[in-house]
């Protein structure tokens, strides 16, 4: 056996025979110590130096192997991916059931309400667990509802488009098999609708700032590929709108349709793929 490997085996044997914690660096140095804390990136330990107790921090990327509480853990260089790209699709829960809480006429009976969405994002990690990027999301819905008080039937095809910068947080390094991830964003929000009110066609559009939040988990499928499951929500207070119809004119129709007080809330469940590079 090579003399170098024989020496390393002897050191490892000594480490794991005695109860004391120990660290072996990639340079071959052996540190007998008491490990106080270890996380994804560093090991904090206490050891004697020059007849005094000293607390030291060492990056795990410089450690070959260490022993803590009689448990051996082999370490490899931590490679943190700088970029992440993701694509998603899922089901949405359109906002009208929430909008009714803020409308003057809250007696609408929704008898058809369904939606879906898709989107993508690109993230650059300025720190191992913190990134900035851009996200785009588009949701669609078909809503039919009836108001017995005003005796109208409204049928709508809705489109919600969101685009904005994103702050992303992951709660483990990308070398992990599974980690929790959270994203927050404030950006541009556009709502478009084509519909009919008692068989009279109209169009509606609105633009505003909106907030988006996502929380979920990523599961490793391959070396750099992850499956992402998330819950997401968009929220907007509509302030700028444009309505057109062959018969209805604002502001009279605004009591039946959309007003500046309408708030669009779009919760969604999404599934997607994320690739790190």
N, C-alpha and C positions, 0 to 999 in steps of 0.2 A: 504493500500500500504506500502511496506517495506520502512522504514525510509531512508535507503541509496538511493533507487531509487527515492524517493520523493525529496531528496536533489539534486540529479543529474538532475531531471526534472526542478527543480527551477533554477538551474544554466543555463541550456540550454535555458529556457524561457528568462532569463535575457540577455543572449548573443544575442538572435535573436530579442529582442525587441528594443535594442539600436543599433545605427549605427556603434558603435565601433566594430572592428574585435576582434575575440577571439579564443582561443585554449583551449581544454580540453585534458589533457594527460590521458593515461591509468592508471596512479596512482591516478587520481581524481583531480589533480591540475588544477586551472583555471587561464589562462593568458589573460588579456585584453591588446590588442596591436594593432599595425598597421602592417599587413602582407605586406612585401615588395616583396616577390617572393616565389613561390612554384613550385616545379617540381616533378618528379617521386619519388624522394628519400627524399627530405628535404623541410622544411619551414623556410624561413628567415623572421624575424619580428623585429620590433622596439618597445620597451616598456620602461616604467619608472622604475628605480630601484635606491633606495637611493637618490631620488631627482635628478637623472641624466638619460638622454636618453641613452639606450643601444641597440645595434643590436646583436641579438642572432640567432643561427641556431639550429633547432631541427629535428632529424630524424622522418620521417612520421611513422615509425614502432612503435614509442612511443606515437603517437597521437591517441586519441579515436575519436574526432570530432573537426572540426574547422569551423569558419565562416569568409568568405572574401567577401566584397562588397554585404552583405545581402544574400549570397548564401551558403547554408549548404551543406557540402560534408562529407559523412561518409567514414571513412578510415578503411582499414583492414591491418593486417601485410603484408608487402611486402615479398613475397617468391620468390627469384630469383633462377631459375633452373640452375644447374651447367653444365649439359650436354645436347647436342642436336644431334640427329641423323637424317639424311635425305636420301631419295631415290628419284630419278628424272628420267624423260624421256621427249623427245621432238623432235623437228625437227631441222635439221642443214642446214646451207647454205654453201656447200663445198667451199674450198678456190680457186678453179681454176680460177674463174672469177676475183679474186684478184691477183692471181699469174701471170696472163697474163701481168699485169702492170710492172712486174720485169723481164720478160723473153726476150731473144733476139728475139724470134719469137713470136710476139703478135697477129698473124692473126688467131689464132684458132677460129673455130666456134663451140661453145658448143651447142649440140642439145639434150643432156640428162644430167641433173644435179640435183640430189636429195640426201637427206641424213636424217639420224635420229641419236639419241644418247641416252645414259642412263648413270647414275652415282650415286654416293653415297658420303656422307661425315659424319664425326664425329667431333664435336666441344666441347671443354672444355672452359667455360667462367671464365677467371681469374679475370674479373671485371663484374658487372652486364650487361654492354653493349659491352664488348670487349672479344673476345675469340680466341683461337688458336686450330688448328685441322689438319685434313688430308682430302684430297679430291681425288677421282678417277673419271675419266670421259672417256667414250669410244664413239667415233662417227664413223659412217659408211656412205659411199657414193658410188654411181654408176655414173660414168661420161663417156660420149662418146663425142669426139670432132674431128673435121676435120680441117686440115691445107691445104688450096688451094695452098700455095706457094711451099711447099715440097711434096704435094700430098700424105699425109698419113692419115689414120684413126686410132685413138687410143681409145681403150676401156679399162676402168679401174674399178676395185673394190678396194676401198680405206678403210683402217682402221686407225684411229687416237686414240692413247691411251695416257692419261695424268694421272700422279700421282705426288702429291706434298703436302708440308705443306701449311696451309691456315691461314690467318689472317681474322677474321670475326668481323664485326661491326653491331650492331643493334641500331636503333635510338629511342628505348623505351625499358623499362623492359619487361620481358617475361610475366608479369601479364596483359599486354594490349591485347585487342582483335585483333588489327592490328598494325604492325610496319614495317618500311622500313628496309631492310637488305642489306649489301654490303659485298662481300668477295673478297680477293685478294690472289694470290698464284703464286709462282715461283717453277717449278718442272721439272720432267723428261717427255719428250715427244717423242713418238715413232710413226713413220709413216710407214705403210706397204701397198704395192700395188701388185696386180696380174693383169696382163692385156695382151693385144695383140696389136702390132703395125703392121698394114697391115697383120693381121693374124699370125704374129710371136709372140709367147708367151714370156713374160719376167716377172721377179719379181724385186721389188725395196724395199729397207728399209732404214730408216734414223733415227738417234737418236740425240736429242739435248735438251738443256734447253728451256723451254717455259714459258710464262706468261699466267695466266688465271684471268679474272675479271668477277664478277657477280653483278648484281644489280636488286633488285625486292622487293616484299612485301610478308609478311606472314599473313594469315588470320586464326583466331582461329576457329577450328571445334569442339573441346572439351576442357576439362580442360587442357590437355597437348599436344593435337594434332593440328597441323597447316597445312593449305594448302599453298603451296609456288608457286608463279609465278615469273619467273626470265628471264632476258636476260643475256646471257653469251657470252664470246669470248675467244678463245685461239689464241696465236700468237707465232710463232717460226721462227727462221732463221736456216735453215738446214746447218750443217757443216760436219757431218759424214754420209756417205751414202754407200750403197752396191747395186750394180746392176748386174744382171745376165740374160743372154739370149743365146739361141742357135746360134744366128747370130750377133746381135748387140753388140759391145764392146765399153766401154768408152775409150777415151773421145768423139769419133765421135757422139755417140748417145746422149750425154749429152745436145747438142743443141736442140734436139727434146724432151727430157724428162726432167730430173731434174738436176739442177746444184747447186753449193754452194750458188748461189745468190737467189735461190727460197725461198720465204717466204710463210709459210702456215698460213692463217687466217681463223678461223672457228667460225663465229657468230652462235648462236643458241637461240631458245626460248624453255624454259623448264617449266614443271609443275611437282610438286612433293608433298610429305608429309614430314613434320618434326615433330619429337616427342621430347618433353623436359622431362628430368628427373633429 
